[in-house]
Amino acid sequence: MTYKFPMLVIVITLIAASALTKFADADDDQVVFRAKNGAVVVWDRGAGTLRTPYLQTAKLSDCSDEFQTCLTDHRGFSFAYFQNCNDVNYKLLKFRPNIVFALHNDLWMVFDAAPNYMFHYAIPTGVVGIYVGPTSSFDFRALLRDRNLRLDKFDPMEYRLVGSGAMGACK
């Protein structure tokens, strides 16, 4: 009788630890970006999907290789950046970014294959913000011609990284 209670405690502890580990793993598979209004963009690495305000759930293709992290849904969402922070050769990227703005180790970039999104990339952290236009046809490439660009006017369109997940981090 004295052995049953400690054994029961051990079994319950193992079950709880297993459940918490599965819960933590599920969270680790998702990278979440949240806007000020509470709307979210969710990249589910495990399922290979992306959910945005304009794409309820899009299946992402991983086009990464040893040189780059590359993701696309082949319908308007595309991202590519270097695996190694020091291997900067834009010609080798499957989707070449247009740099809208640069400040220290932060880049704001838009891709021709995904003009409805602007990515805030922090070197080496990865994507820390995704800007989504106010309409599904909004084209962030128009900002490339704006000599008086003020990024703060686009704050309502920004979805900021929540938590410690990473998307496209370079080493």
Phi, psi and omega in degrees: 000326181290338181275338184292318182296309178298324180294320178297318178297318179296315180297315179297319179298317180294320178295315180296318179296319178297316179296317179295322178297316179296320179296316179295319179297322179297318178294323181293336180280351182245135172249123186245135174240132185235137176273167179298332181275003178095349178295153184231154166243127184235123173256114179261102183295321182296316181273345182069040182234162177226136176236123178229174178300331183259343177240103182303307172209115179247137176280124180265141171261136177267108180255022181292156172217192183293344183263329189217155166265128186217128178224141176205151172254002180063013181222020177131353175241120179213144179209139174210136174206162187293140174291319180255124183302335183267349179267074185262097175223093186300335180295336182273349180286139178293328174234113183274130180278149167260122181279116180278319184203145177224138178211115183054242180261019180249135177235140170248118187224153178228145181251142177302327181282351181215061185291347181277358181232141170238133184255132171262111184249125177251124181276127000263009187299320184110201182289120179249353178201144175234125177264131179241126182299161181292340175229163181290346179256006180298136184242107181292346179295340177298335180291340181295336181263357184274106181285340180249040184299130174237106182296332182297338178286349178259007179308319180297342181266355186270134172250114184267147179301134177249129177083201188248012178296165180225142175231111175075025181293138176263159183254000000 
